[in-house]
Each structure stands twice: as structure tokens, then as C-alpha cells.
């Protein structure tokens, strides 16, 4: 692959490739006959080359040595698979004789979209025997793949974690596992800690799926005769505290007593301080713990990252705090990582600060980093548009953009920032759609179809919320498949929201439910409104009183009063904050008056 890429870009092939090919040929001897490089020339449009011929010869020699009938056609397909931009297109090229390294390549990718992660998960669960057996001699690659899947499961679909781990554990416990039965408790104990760490990036995540996965791993560790380490306890304490703070603190206290003498390693000490910072009840407690930890880890970007996240969780972060912290980190020897910038960027309100942060990441200009800066740039333009005379210039390069540009309008500037992105993240798509929604609802739905539906992207909660809001004022707009905009929005919500507590999909919080209820009420979808309470029960969702009131007000009044009267009958609804009849009538009166 490296040789092909060099030739396609008209670059010299690095010497080490030729040296490696010569070593292979010296070991196995020269190939009898000629190498068929014509297919490579046709497929990749490259000219004959000494290193390329050597590489193809080595491929044939190795295939003979391992007694496989691989051909150049197979090699072309493998290169196509490894070069494909998405996991979906890579998987479509797999066959029964695809070697393990191609599967490993797919499973080690960082998917940018939820649907790509689900393809990876499906590849793992349906090929678990082959993948595990092929990695039995290298537990390191197995751990890397499982860690990568864990990271993206937390990001995209926490409920998939139990499926991921149960499939893996079933194989480890099977007679076919061989040396994989030697995977000790530490292997899975590390995953318990990783689950907690990865989940802290997402303030709005439903912790239930994470906790269920930790419980499964903990049971396995116990069953194989091992016990949780300090980091295992701390990981459980962090996740459990998001369900019940007091119970999480209890686990932390147990860990502190149980492992009082086992916090000598730097890895354990850092984990201890991360957990303690996260569990701090006040700003003072968090700051004091951070200062103590900084005496031992004064150059730790990880420590800074989790301190910043704690400030965000405490709702004390604002632009002033973000600037102060950024300046402190910049003056220190701490490496400014993309994760740190990602957390601070939410609170940036000025273009100068945005540019400083962009320049600080000069060595980390990945597509993902590029996207988060484009998102913030568009948001700042929208925020400052009423104050701006001349539009601010782009003072950094967006790939094809010169050092500075001047725009005739805000629309021209925002459109350029969006359209020149080589790969558009869903966050960038939603940010641009939000801008378009305010000025042209028809264009919004055209773009939604093009950028989300036609590309088979699965929307996130922010995307669904925007779609529902825009659909409320778009009654007569027709989208593809002859659907009116409200019908499309309802369909997208029902397709992408969880049907039950353990199913895949978005776990909708009160804000999203309210948007859905308002849309249904706007167009008198009484039958869909009447299904919501059962949906909440199936999800084990506990709506706020304001959400219940909004739903009851949207239902026919006799239905609403009946629900209020009989809500205590359903055991699963006993802890909902149900309004009284008086509260409902007062709410209904206020809504009628405002309308």
C-alpha cells in the first residue's frame, strides 16, 4: 500500500521498503515466472517500478509459503478495503478468504459516524471466532481492538457495550479459546476503568449502559478467581455516582481504605486523583484536589483535562475561566491536546482566542480537529453578526483557503467554511443546518435529505431536536418520498430513538421529548401522542413534571384527567412527578391564554 501511494503521488519509495522486500526474497528464494503487475497498473494507475515488482513478488512467495492460493486480484481487493474511507465500504469488499489483518484494520479505525461504528460492532460479533483465534498469539492487538470498540461504543451507542463484551466473554469461556483463556482479570479490569474515563467526555450520556457493561465485566473477573484492582473500583465509583452520587462515593471510600498501601504506582495515583476530582462536591474541593495532584503530576495533560471537565460539570465554566485556564496551560510545560481544546472551545466567544487555540494545535490538524474549529467559527459568526461591520477574515488556512479572505456576506462566509470541509462531521452538518433553518426552511429539508438521509447517517439528539423544531413551521414542505416535513420528522424520531431500555438508539431527554410532543400537538397526531406514556414506561424514562404537563395538555382533556386520576395504578410510574388536577388545569389555562 505504501509503495502504491508513493507512486500515485509521484514520490520516491522509501528505501526501507526495498530492503524489506529483499530480505523476504533472500529468505524464500526468487519467484519462478513473472509478476502480473498489469492489474496494478490498471487499478491504481501506477507505472512499473523496481520496488513494486519486488513487493508483488514477495506477496506471491509468502502466499506459497503459507500454502494459500492468493492472487494479485485478492491483493487489489485487500488494498481497496484498507484504503476505503468508511468501514461500510471496507466491509463490502470482504470475502471468505480475506486475511485477518484486513479485519484488524477495519476494527482499529476511528469511525466518524454512528453507522460506521455499528458496522464494526457487527463485524466483531459475527466474526468473533476468527478474529480471536487469529489474535491468540498477540493479545496486544486484541486489547487494542477491544479498547477501540469500547471507546466508540461509549461515544455512539452505550447499550451496545453489553453485546460487545458478552460476545467476547462467551468466546473466552468456550473450548475454542485456547491461550485466550489466559486473559486474566487485569485485561478486563482495565476496561472497567476505561469505560469510566471515556464516559466522562459526555455530560449528557445515559450511564445505565456503561454501568451494565461494568457489571458484566466485574462478574467475569470474579468468576475467574480474580478481584478488582484499585482502578477497577474507581471506575465503578465514577459511573455509579452518575446514577446515585452517594453510592458512588461509598465505593470510592471502600477503594481508598482497601488499597491504602497500593497507590504507589503513578498510574494508580493519577487514577485516584482523577476519581477524587470528579467526585468533588464543590469547586473548592475540586481545586484543592487538583492542586495537590499537580504537585506530583505538574506536566500531566490528562490531569488538566479531567479538571476542566469537572469545572464544566459544576457549571462554573465560562469564557473567562476558559481563557484563564488556556493561558495557564500555555505558560506551563503541559502539552495542549485536542481533547483539552475541545473542552475549552465550548466557552470561547472571541475570534482571537479561537485563532490562538487553532495555532496551538499545529501538530494535530486532523479532520476531526478541523471540524470542531469550523463548527465554532460558524457559531461565532452567527453570534456576532449583529455587531459586525466587516466580516472577520479566516486567519488560518482551511485547506484550500489563503491566509485571509474577505466576504461579501455572512452567508457566503459560512457556506464556504462548511462546503470546503473535506469530511463533514455530524456536528458540523447540524451546525450548518441550524444556520439554514433560521433563514430558509425549504433549503433546510433539501440539505437534511442530502447530508443525512442520502448518506445513510444516523442523526444524533441535537440533529433530531433541530429537525423537529424546523418541521413545526414547515407544514407544506414536501421532502423526498412524498412526505411532508412533519411526517419526515416524526419518522426520523421514531426510527432513531430507543424503543426500550436495552435497545439501541438515542435515549431522549426531556428537551427532545418536548420538541416531539409540540410537533405532534401542532398537527393533531393524537394517536402518536397517546403512545408516549407507554413508551416512557418501556424506556424506564422518568419525565419531569413540565414534560408530563406538556403531554397532558396535548391530549384530549378527558384523556389527560383520566391519566392523572389513575397514574398510581401503574407501579412503574409511581415515582414520576405527576401534576395534580389543579396544576394541570392551571397549566392548560396559561397555555390557552398565551396562544
Secondary structure, 3 states (H helix, E strand, C coil): CHHHHHHHCCCCCCHHHHHHHHHHHHHHCCCCCCCCCHHHHHHHCCCCCHHHHHHHHHHHHHHHHCCCCCCHHHHHHHHHHHHCCCHHHHHCCCCCCCCHHHHHHHHCCCCCCHHHHHHHHHHHHHCHHHHHHHCCCCHHHHHHHHHHHHHHHHHHCCCHHHHHHHHHHHHHCCHHHHHHHHCCHHHHHHHHHHHHHHHCCCCCCCCHHHHHHHHHHHHHHHHCCCCCCHHHHHHHHHHHHCCCHHHHHHHHHHHHHHCCCCCCCHHHHHHHHHHHHHHCCCHHHHHHHHHHHHCCCCCCHHHHHHHHHHHHHCCCCCHHHHHHHHHHHHHCCCCCCHHHHHHHHCCCCCHHHHHHHHHHCCCCCCHHHHHHHHHHHHHHHHHHCCCCCCCCCCCCCCCCCCCCCCCCCHHHHHHHHHHCCCCCCHHHHHHHHHHHHHHCHHHHHHHHHHHHHCCCCCCCHHHHHHHHHHHCCCCCCEEHHHEEHHHHHHHHHHHHECCCCCCCCECCCHHHHHHHHHHHHHCCCHHHHCCHHHHHHHHCCCCCHHHHHHHHHHCCHHHHHHHHHHHHHCHHHCCCCCCCHHHHHHHHHHHHHHC
